[in-house]
Amino acid sequence: MTPEARLPAHSSQCMGCGSSNPHGLQLEVYRSGERVYADHTFDEKHLGAPGLAHGGAISAACDDIMGFTLWIARTPAVTRTLTVEYRRPVPLHTPIRLTAWIDHESDRLLHIAAAGSFDEQTYFTSSGVFVKVDVAHFRRYADVSTIDDFFANFTRSD
């Protein structure tokens, strides 16, 4: 993988990164070494308090960017817990750099961290625990052939 490789969306309709979801965040995510990142500007679709991004939109962005660390772990996984620390209000139309990385992992769990920053200021941080699963987990809920090529790169079995 090249040092700055753009990663494919989880699916075209993903609320976080799907380019075909007009109501989503439409994150464009890149991998650089052992980190993933996306630059995102919250706008009126993400409005919370007047002029500020909604905490739920920020939380969704954190969950989605952390989900891209699965490319680093080379396994599918699902979110078990997600914690967001809102350090300062996020004004609309401010370009935020979302970054995520794996803090540590075990046989079944990934402990992932993320941060959102702009101009050397951290606006929010996040931590999550993701449970490693087999692709069969998703077959219970959907036809995984419709999920682009995201899971094609993972060969983990339970």
URRA-V571436 format. One record per residue. N is the residue number from 1. RES is the residue in one small letter. SS is DSSP state (H for helix, E for strand, - for the rest). PSI is psi in radians with two decimals (999 if undefined). NEAR is the number of other ideal C-beta (glycine too) atoms within 10 Angstrom. Layout:
[[N	RES	SS	PSI	NEAR] [N	RES	SS	PSI	NEAR]]
This chain:
[[1	m	-	2.37	10] [2	t	-	2.76	8] [3	p	-	-0.56	8] [4	e	-	1.23	10] [5	a	E	2.27	12] [6	r	E	2.35	11] [7	l	-	2.55	18] [8	p	-	2.67	16] [9	a	-	2.71	25] [10	h	-	-0.71	21] [11	s	-	2.85	19] [12	s	-	-0.41	14] [13	q	-	0.06	15] [14	c	-	2.34	21] [15	m	-	-0.50	16] [16	g	-	-0.79	24] [17	c	-	0.02	26] [18	g	-	2.19	20] [19	s	-	-0.29	13] [20	s	-	0.07	11] [21	n	-	1.77	16] [22	p	-	-0.29	8] [23	h	-	-0.05	8] [24	g	-	-3.12	18] [25	l	-	-0.48	23] [26	q	-	0.79	18] [27	l	-	2.42	26] [28	e	-	1.97	14] [29	v	-	2.46	25] [30	y	E	2.65	16] [31	r	E	2.34	19] [32	s	E	1.74	13] [33	g	-	-2.15	10] [34	e	-	0.37	9] [35	r	E	2.73	16] [36	v	E	2.66	27] [37	y	E	2.77	21] [38	a	E	2.54	24] [39	d	E	2.20	13] [40	h	E	2.47	25] [41	t	E	1.98	14] [42	f	-	2.43	23] [43	d	-	-2.86	11] [44	e	H	-0.43	8] [45	k	H	-0.36	14] [46	h	H	0.31	20] [47	l	E	2.34	14] [48	g	-	-1.87	16] [49	a	-	2.74	9] [50	p	-	2.16	6] [51	g	-	0.01	12] [52	l	E	2.65	16] [53	a	E	2.48	28] [54	h	-	2.41	16] [55	g	H	-0.59	16] [56	g	H	-0.65	11] [57	a	H	-0.69	18] [58	i	H	-0.77	25] [59	s	H	-0.75	16] [60	a	H	-0.72	19] [61	a	H	-0.70	27] [62	c	H	-0.83	27] [63	d	H	-0.76	20] [64	d	H	-0.80	26] [65	i	H	-0.66	28] [66	m	H	-0.58	27] [67	g	H	-0.40	25] [68	f	-	-0.23	27] [69	t	-	-0.16	25] [70	l	H	-0.44	24] [71	w	H	-0.59	18] [72	i	H	-0.77	19] [73	a	H	-0.37	16] [74	r	-	0.77	10] [75	t	-	2.53	20] [76	p	-	2.66	24] [77	a	E	2.86	24] [78	v	E	2.68	12] [79	t	E	2.21	15] [80	r	E	-0.86	12] [81	t	E	2.64	10] [82	l	E	2.19	17] [83	t	E	2.32	11] [84	v	E	2.28	20] [85	e	E	1.97	11] [86	y	E	1.90	15] [87	r	-	-0.53	14] [88	r	-	2.70	10] [89	p	-	2.51	14] [90	v	-	1.84	24] [91	p	E	2.52	14] [92	l	-	2.68	17] [93	h	-	0.42	10] [94	t	-	2.11	17] [95	p	E	2.02	10] [96	i	E	2.31	22] [97	r	E	1.97	14] [98	l	E	2.26	26] [99	t	E	2.44	16] [100	a	E	2.68	24] [101	w	E	2.79	17] [102	i	E	2.11	18] [103	d	E	-0.88	12] [104	h	E	2.88	9] [105	e	E	2.77	17] [106	s	-	-2.95	8] [107	d	-	-0.70	5] [108	r	-	-0.23	13] [109	l	E	2.56	14] [110	l	E	2.22	23] [111	h	E	2.01	14] [112	i	E	2.52	30] [113	a	E	2.72	17] [114	a	E	2.82	26] [115	a	E	2.66	20] [116	g	E	2.15	28] [117	s	E	2.83	15] [118	f	E	2.33	15] [119	d	-	0.82	8] [120	e	-	0.30	5] [121	q	E	2.33	11] [122	t	E	2.12	12] [123	y	E	-0.57	21] [124	f	E	2.71	23] [125	t	E	2.81	16] [126	s	E	2.62	23] [127	s	E	2.63	16] [128	g	E	2.70	23] [129	v	E	2.19	16] [130	f	E	2.43	26] [131	v	E	2.19	14] [132	k	E	2.35	20] [133	v	-	2.89	16] [134	d	-	2.70	15] [135	v	-	-0.49	18] [136	a	H	-0.47	11] [137	h	H	-0.71	15] [138	f	H	-0.41	16] [139	r	H	-0.39	11] [140	r	-	-0.38	7] [141	y	-	-0.38	7] [142	a	-	2.88	10] [143	d	-	1.84	8] [144	v	H	-0.21	18] [145	s	H	-0.30	9] [146	t	H	-0.03	9] [147	i	-	0.83	20] [148	d	-	-2.43	16] [149	d	-	0.22	8] [150	f	-	-0.85	22] [151	f	H	-0.19	19] [152	a	H	-0.39	12] [153	n	H	-0.10	12] [154	f	-	2.35	18] [155	t	-	0.19	11] [156	r	-	2.51	14] [157	s	-	2.60	7] [158	d	-	999	9]]
